[in-house]
Amino acid sequence: MPNLCVKYLRWHSYATVILTTAYVLYLILNTIVAESLTLAVILFGSILIGGMIFYGFRQLVLISMKCIGVSTNKQAKVIVCIALINTVISGYAPRVIVCFVGWDFNKMLFTIFGSLYLSVFSKFQYFSSVDYKVKYLSRPRSVSILFGIHVVLLIASLKIGMLHRDIWDTVAICAVQIVFTPLCLLSTVDLMMVVLGAEEVRFLTNSVTPGESIQVVERSSLNCRICRLEFTSERFPRMFRECGHSVCNTCAIRFVAKHYGRYAECPFCHWITVVRGSIEKMPKNYMLMDLIDEVKKKI
C-alpha cells in the first residue's frame, strides 16, 4: 500500500509555498521596519542553510554506509528512517513550543516556518530518492493504538490551550495542535512500520526486489508486451530511457500516471526513467518502429 505520509507531505509542501508567499507579500505591502526586515533575512537565511545541511548530511550518511559495505536495501531503509524522524520532529516541535510561547508572533513564525521547511526538506532531499510502500494492514492493532494515542494527545493539548486566559494564546495553541496532528500521526505510523519491517523500501535505481516477478505475455515484436495490442502510428512504442525496454504509448502514459508524473518504472527490469511530468522524456523507439514497418512489408 502506498505510504500516506509522503502523500500528505505533498499538500504540506503546497501550504509551505503559500505561507511563504503570504509572508513575503506581508513584508512588501506593510511598512518595512528594520526589525521585520532583519527577522525575514534571518528566517530565510536559516532555511537556506538548513537545506544545505540536510543535503550534506544525506550525502555523508550515504558515503559512510557505502564505505562500511551496507547493502543497498539497508541504505534505503536508513534514508527513509532519517526522513521520517525529521518529519516526526517537524510535527511535534511546534505543538510543544506553542504551548509555552502562545501568541508570540516572532517565536511562532520561526517555529512554524522551521517545522514546515524541515518536513519539506525531508520530502525533496530524502523521500524523493527512495520508493517505499507501507503494509498498514499487516499491523492493524499497532496502527489502531497509535491512532488512539494521537486522538488523546490532541484532546489533551486542546484542553491545555483552553486553560489560557488570553484568547489569542488559546487560538494559537489550538490551531497549531489541529494543523500539525495529521503530520504527527502519519509520520509516527510510517516510522513504526519501517522499524517493524512492515514495508518495502528501495532506491529509485535499477534495483530488483528479490523473488519479485511480473507476468508479461511474450508476443511478437509487433505487439506491446503489456497490453498485447499491436503497435501502430497512434499506439507507437515508447522507450524507457535508462534500460531500453519499450511499451506502447498508452501503457507508458499509465506507468507515468501511476507515480504522479514524476517517473516511470520499467515493468520488465524495474529501472527508473525520470520524466518530471513530461511523457516526451520517454523517447519513441524509432528502431522498433522501422523494424515493424519492414516486417509488415514482408507480410
N, C-alpha and C positions, 0 to 999 in steps of 0.2 A: 504494500500500500504506500503511495507517495507520502512523504513526510509533510505534516501540517505546519511545522514551524517555519520552513523556508517559504511556503506558500503565503503564510501570514506576513513574513518579512517583506514581501513584495509591496503590500499595502503600507507597511511600516515605512518603507523607503519613499513611497509617494507622499506620505504625511510629512516626512522629514524635509523633502523638497518644498512642499507648500509652506511649512512653518518657517523655513529659511528665507524663502521669498517674501513672506509676510513681514519678517523681522527687518529685512533689507529695506522694504518699502516704508516701514515704520520709521527707520532712521532717515530716509530721504524726505518723507513728507512732513516730519516733525522737525522742530528746531534742534539741530545737532549741536550738542554741547560737548565740551572736551571729555567729560566723564563717560557719556554714552559712546562716543567715538572710540575712546580708549578701551571700553568694555567690548565693543564689536571687534576691534583689532585683536585683542587678547583671545576672544572666543574663537574667531575664525583661524587665528594662528595656531591655537591649541588643536583645532580639528585637523588642520593640515599636518601638523607634527604628529598627531595621533595616528593618522593614516599611514604616514611613513614608518612609524614604529611598528604598526600592525604588519605591514608588508615585510619589513626587515626581520621581525620575529618569526613570521611564517617561513621565510627563506632559511633562517638559521635552524629552525626545527627540522625542516626537510633535509638540509645538508647534514645535520647531526645524525639523523636516522639512517641516511644512506651510508655514512661513514662507518656506523656500527653494524651495518648489514640487516637492518629491519626490512621485512618483506613489504612489498607494495601495498597489499591489502591492510596491513597493520599501520603503515604510514597514513593511508587514507582515513583509517579509523581514528588515529591520533588527531589529525587535522579536524575531523568532524567534532571530536570531543572538545578541542580547544575552542572551536567556533561556538559550540553550544554553551560552554562555560561562560564565554564572553557575553552571549545572549542572555543567559540567566542573570549575570551580574547587571547588565543593562536594563533588565526588567525590574529587579528588586531594589537596586540602588535608589532610584527616585522615589519609590514608595516608602523607603525608610527615611531618607533625608527630609522629605517634605513634612514628615510628622514633627520634625524639630525646627525647621525654618519657617513653615507656614507660608503666608503670602509675602515673602520677601522676593521681589521681582528679580534682582540680580542673582541671588543664590539659586532661585528656581530656574532661571534662564540657563545658567551653567549646568545645573543638574539635568534638566530635561534635554537640552541640546547634546550634552555629553553622552547621555544614555542613548538617544536616538542614533547618533553617529557611531557609537560603539557597536550597535546591532547592525547598522548598515555596512560598516567595515567587515563585520563577520560574514555578511551575505556576499559581498562582492570580492573579498580577498580570500575567503576560506571556502564557503559553500559553493562558489562558482567553479572551483577546481575539482570537486568531488560529486559523485552521484550516490545518494544513499536512500534506501527505502526502509521504512519502519513497519514492523509487523505488530501493529497495535492489538490485533485480535489474539495474538499469542500470549499476551499478558493482560487479560481484561480486568482481573482483580487489582493488579498494581495500578492500572490506569484509573480505575474507579476510586481507589484510595487517594491517589494524588488529586483527582478532581474534587473529592470531598474536602481534602485539606485546604485547597485553594479557595473553595467556597467559604469555609470557616474563617480563613485569613482575611478574605475580602470583607465579610460581615464585621469582623473584629476591628479592622482598620477603619471602616466607615464609622463604627461606634466611637473610635478614638477621635476621628475628625469632628464628630458632633459634640464632643466634650469641650471644644474650644469656644470661648465667649465671643471672639471676633468672627463675624460671619464670613469674612474673606478668607481667614485661615481654614475655616470649615470647608468652604467651597474648593480651595486649593487642594487640601488633603483628599477630599472625596473624589475630586475629578482625576487626580493623579492615580489614585488607587484603582478606579474603574478603567482608565485608559490603559494602564500597564499590566493589569491582571491577565488578559489573554496571552501576552508575550511571556509572562512568568509561567503560566500553566503549560503552554505548548513547548517551550524550551526545556522545562523541567521534565516533562513526559518524554520528549525525544532523547534527552541526555540519559534518563533512566533506561530507556530501551537500548541505547547504544552500549551502555555499561553492562547490561544483562545479556547482550549478544542477540537481541531480537531485532536485527537489522541486516541489511545488505549494503556494504559500503565499498566503493571502488573509485579510483581516479577516472577522470574523463580522458582516458587514453586508450591504447589498444589492448587493454586487459580483457581476459575472458574468464568468466566465473567458472571454476572447476565443476565439471559434471553438467554444465548448462548446455542445452541443445535447443535447436529450433527446427521445427518441422517445415521444411521447404520442399516443395514438389519439383523434382527435376523435370524440366521441359526443354524443348529445343531452344536454340538461341534466338528464335523469332518471338518468344514469349517472355513476359515478365515472370520471374520465378516466385513472385509473391502472390499476385492476383491471377496468374495463369493466362492473362489476356495478351493478345498479340500486340507487338509494338507497331505503332502507326505514326503518321505525321503529327497527329494530335497526342497520342499516347507514346511519346518518344522516350528513349532511355536517358535517365539522369544518373550521373556517376558520383559515388562517394569519393570525394577528392583525396582522402587520406589512404584509402585502401584499393580503389579502382573497381570495386563491385558496382553493379548497375541495377536499378529498378525503374519501372515506368514513372512518368511524371506524376501521375495520380498518387501512386504509393509514396513517392518521395515527399509530396506535399503532406501526406498523412503522417509520415515519420517526423517531419519538422514540426507539425502542429502538436504532436504528442509531447514535445519538450518545449512548448510555448515559444516556438520560433527561434530558440537560442542555438540549437544544434540538432543534428540527425544522427542516429546510431545505426550503423550497418547491421542488418538482421543476420548476416552470414558470419561475420568475424568480430562484430561489436566494436570496431574502430569508430571514433567520433569525428564527424565533419561539422565544424562550426559554421553556421550560416548567418547568425545575428539578424534574423528577421527577413532575409532575402533568399528565396529559393534559387536565385541565379548564382549563389555561391556553390551550388551543385551543378557543374557544367554538363552539357549534353555530351553523350558518348557518341561522337561522330564516327569513330571507327566501327562501332557496333551497328550504327545506322547504315553505313556503307556496306557492311557485311550482309545486313538484312536485305538491302537492295539487290546485291549480287545474287543472293540465294533466291529471291523472288523472281529474278530474271530467268534463272535456270529451271524454275518450276513450270 
